[in-house]
């Protein structure tokens, strides 16, 4: 059985403050004064794009959670995923990380 989780959203910033395991009745009982600040999130990512975590943003208009932007140069695609300015090279058995200062991918091993 999959756990049901809810993310508490800061109404001023739309950022996730915390995520708890709870059912809807628990949320309604214990957070009735600010129930609109609690949004269900999918552990498997089946809905609302990704599983919410602290400091993720909730996009109310599109009803999705969005991961924090990894680097200033990256842009968001139509599926709400962050994309690098250059495609990541596919090199088997190598660790490849984005270097924002050099604006390129680096092979570490």
Phi and psi restraints in degrees (value plus and minus 20) as a CYANA .aco file:
   2 UNK   PHI    -102.8   -62.8
   2 UNK   PSI     116.5   156.5
   3 UNK   PHI     -90.8   -50.8
   3 UNK   PSI     128.3   168.3
   4 UNK   PHI    -117.4   -77.4
   4 UNK   PSI     109.3   149.3
   5 UNK   PHI    -146.6  -106.6
   5 UNK   PSI     128.0   168.0
   6 UNK   PHI    -147.0  -107.0
   6 UNK   PSI     121.2   161.2
   7 UNK   PHI    -124.6   -84.6
   7 UNK   PSI     113.3   153.3
   8 UNK   PHI    -109.0   -69.0
   8 UNK   PSI     105.4   145.4
   9 UNK   PHI    -124.3   -84.3
   9 UNK   PSI     113.5   153.5
  10 UNK   PHI     -94.8   -54.8
  10 UNK   PSI      96.8   136.8
  11 UNK   PHI     -85.0   -45.0
  11 UNK   PSI     -40.6    -0.6
  12 UNK   PHI    -102.7   -62.7
  12 UNK   PSI     -55.4   -15.4
  13 UNK   PHI    -131.8   -91.8
  13 UNK   PSI     -34.3     5.7
  14 UNK   PHI      43.4    83.4
  14 UNK   PSI      -0.5    39.5
  15 UNK   PHI    -111.0   -71.0
  15 UNK   PSI     126.5   166.5
  16 UNK   PHI     -93.0   -53.0
  16 UNK   PSI     106.2   146.2
  17 UNK   PHI    -108.0   -68.0
  17 UNK   PSI     -58.4   -18.4
  18 UNK   PHI    -186.5  -146.5
  18 UNK   PSI     143.6   183.6
  19 UNK   PHI    -147.8  -107.8
  19 UNK   PSI     113.3   153.3
  20 UNK   PHI    -148.4  -108.4
  20 UNK   PSI     135.5   175.5
  21 UNK   PHI    -108.9   -68.9
  21 UNK   PSI      99.6   139.6
  22 UNK   PHI    -186.0  -146.0
  22 UNK   PSI     138.2   178.2
  23 UNK   PHI    -118.1   -78.1
  23 UNK   PSI     151.7   191.7
  24 UNK   PHI     -80.5   -40.5
  24 UNK   PSI     -58.4   -18.4
  25 UNK   PHI     -81.5   -41.5
  25 UNK   PSI     -60.3   -20.3
  26 UNK   PHI     -82.7   -42.7
  26 UNK   PSI     -65.5   -25.5
  27 UNK   PHI     -81.2   -41.2
  27 UNK   PSI     -66.4   -26.4
  28 UNK   PHI     -82.7   -42.7
  28 UNK   PSI     -57.1   -17.1
  29 UNK   PHI     -94.9   -54.9
  29 UNK   PSI     -65.5   -25.5
  30 UNK   PHI    -114.9   -74.9
  30 UNK   PSI     -35.8     4.2
  31 UNK   PHI    -150.2  -110.2
  31 UNK   PSI      14.0    54.0
  32 UNK   PHI     -82.1   -42.1
  32 UNK   PSI     -47.5    -7.5
  33 UNK   PHI     -93.8   -53.8
  33 UNK   PSI     -42.9    -2.9
  34 UNK   PHI    -156.8  -116.8
  34 UNK   PSI      21.5    61.5
  35 UNK   PHI     -79.6   -39.6
  35 UNK   PSI     -49.1    -9.1
  36 UNK   PHI     -88.6   -48.6
  36 UNK   PSI     -33.8     6.2
  37 UNK   PHI    -106.5   -66.5
  37 UNK   PSI     -20.2    19.8
  38 UNK   PHI    -132.8   -92.8
  38 UNK   PSI     100.1   140.1
  39 UNK   PHI    -142.7  -102.7
  39 UNK   PSI     109.9   149.9
  40 UNK   PHI     -86.3   -46.3
  40 UNK   PSI     121.0   161.0
  41 UNK   PHI    -146.8  -106.8
  41 UNK   PSI     126.8   166.8
  42 UNK   PHI    -115.5   -75.5
  42 UNK   PSI     101.8   141.8
  43 UNK   PHI     -79.8   -39.8
  43 UNK   PSI     -53.4   -13.4
  44 UNK   PHI    -111.6   -71.6
  44 UNK   PSI     -26.6    13.4
  45 UNK   PHI      57.5    97.5
  45 UNK   PSI      -2.5    37.5
  46 UNK   PHI     -88.5   -48.5
  46 UNK   PSI     -45.4    -5.4
  47 UNK   PHI    -161.1  -121.1
  47 UNK   PSI     138.9   178.9
  48 UNK   PHI      39.7    79.7
  48 UNK   PSI      10.8    50.8
  49 UNK   PHI      51.7    91.7
  49 UNK   PSI     -86.3   -46.3
  50 UNK   PHI    -154.6  -114.6
  50 UNK   PSI     142.0   182.0
  51 UNK   PHI     -88.3   -48.3
  51 UNK   PSI     108.7   148.7
  52 UNK   PHI     -89.2   -49.2
  52 UNK   PSI     130.9   170.9
  53 UNK   PHI    -166.7  -126.7
  53 UNK   PSI     145.2   185.2
  54 UNK   PHI     -73.5   -33.5
  54 UNK   PSI     115.2   155.2
  55 UNK   PHI      54.3    94.3
  55 UNK   PSI     -16.2    23.8
  56 UNK   PHI     -93.1   -53.1
  56 UNK   PSI     135.7   175.7
  57 UNK   PHI    -120.6   -80.6
  57 UNK   PSI     120.4   160.4
  58 UNK   PHI    -120.4   -80.4
  58 UNK   PSI      99.2   139.2
  59 UNK   PHI    -114.6   -74.6
  59 UNK   PSI      80.8   120.8
  60 UNK   PHI     -83.7   -43.7
  60 UNK   PSI     -61.3   -21.3
  61 UNK   PHI     -78.7   -38.7
  61 UNK   PSI     -63.9   -23.9
  62 UNK   PHI    -117.7   -77.7
  62 UNK   PSI     -23.6    16.4
  63 UNK   PHI      34.0    74.0
  63 UNK   PSI      31.5    71.5
  64 UNK   PHI    -156.8  -116.8
  64 UNK   PSI     134.7   174.7
  65 UNK   PHI    -116.6   -76.6
  65 UNK   PSI     120.5   160.5
  66 UNK   PHI    -144.7  -104.7
  66 UNK   PSI     110.1   150.1
  67 UNK   PHI     -84.2   -44.2
  67 UNK   PSI     133.4   173.4
  68 UNK   PHI     -79.9   -39.9
  68 UNK   PSI     126.7   166.7
  69 UNK   PHI     -85.0   -45.0
  69 UNK   PSI     103.0   143.0
  70 UNK   PHI     -91.4   -51.4
  70 UNK   PSI     -55.5   -15.5
  71 UNK   PHI    -166.7  -126.7
  71 UNK   PSI     129.6   169.6
  72 UNK   PHI     -77.8   -37.8
  72 UNK   PSI     -50.4   -10.4
  73 UNK   PHI    -100.8   -60.8
  73 UNK   PSI     -31.6     8.4
  74 UNK   PHI    -100.8   -60.8
  74 UNK   PSI     131.2   171.2
  75 UNK   PHI    -144.9  -104.9
  75 UNK   PSI     137.4   177.4
  76 UNK   PHI    -111.7   -71.7
  76 UNK   PSI     116.4   156.4
  77 UNK   PHI    -110.6   -70.6
  77 UNK   PSI    -197.1  -157.1
  78 UNK   PHI     -89.3   -49.3
  78 UNK   PSI     -35.2     4.8
  79 UNK   PHI    -116.6   -76.6
  79 UNK   PSI     -12.1    27.9
  80 UNK   PHI      50.5    90.5
  80 UNK   PSI       8.0    48.0
  81 UNK   PHI    -127.7   -87.7
  81 UNK   PSI     124.0   164.0
  82 UNK   PHI     -99.8   -59.8
  82 UNK   PSI     114.2   154.2
  83 UNK   PHI    -140.9  -100.9
  83 UNK   PSI     117.9   157.9
  84 UNK   PHI     -94.7   -54.7
  84 UNK   PSI     140.1   180.1
  85 UNK   PHI     -85.8   -45.8
  85 UNK   PSI     -44.9    -4.9
  86 UNK   PHI    -147.8  -107.8
  86 UNK   PSI     118.8   158.8
  87 UNK   PHI     -80.2   -40.2
  87 UNK   PSI     123.8   163.8
  88 UNK   PHI     -91.2   -51.2
  88 UNK   PSI     108.9   148.9
  89 UNK   PHI     -87.1   -47.1
  89 UNK   PSI     129.1   169.1
  90 UNK   PHI    -123.6   -83.6
  90 UNK   PSI      78.7   118.7
  91 UNK   PHI    -143.6  -103.6
  91 UNK   PSI      96.4   136.4
  92 UNK   PHI     -83.0   -43.0
  92 UNK   PSI     117.0   157.0
  93 UNK   PHI      42.5    82.5
  93 UNK   PSI       9.7    49.7
  94 UNK   PHI    -145.4  -105.4
  94 UNK   PSI     127.0   167.0
  95 UNK   PHI    -110.8   -70.8
  95 UNK   PSI     103.5   143.5
  96 UNK   PHI    -144.8  -104.8
  96 UNK   PSI     103.5   143.5
  97 UNK   PHI    -145.4  -105.4
  97 UNK   PSI     130.6   170.6
  98 UNK   PHI     -98.7   -58.7
  98 UNK   PSI     112.6   152.6
  99 UNK   PHI    -129.6   -89.6
  99 UNK   PSI      86.0   126.0
 100 UNK   PHI     -87.0   -47.0
 100 UNK   PSI     -55.5   -15.5
 101 UNK   PHI     -86.2   -46.2
 101 UNK   PSI     -59.9   -19.9
 102 UNK   PHI    -109.8   -69.8
 102 UNK   PSI     -31.2     8.8
 103 UNK   PHI      41.0    81.0
 103 UNK   PSI      22.0    62.0
 104 UNK   PHI    -177.6  -137.6
 104 UNK   PSI     147.0   187.0
 105 UNK   PHI    -103.0   -63.0
 105 UNK   PSI     124.2   164.2
 106 UNK   PHI    -144.2  -104.2
 106 UNK   PSI     116.7   156.7
 107 UNK   PHI    -110.6   -70.6
 107 UNK   PSI     102.9   142.9
 108 UNK   PHI    -112.0   -72.0
 108 UNK   PSI     -42.3    -2.3
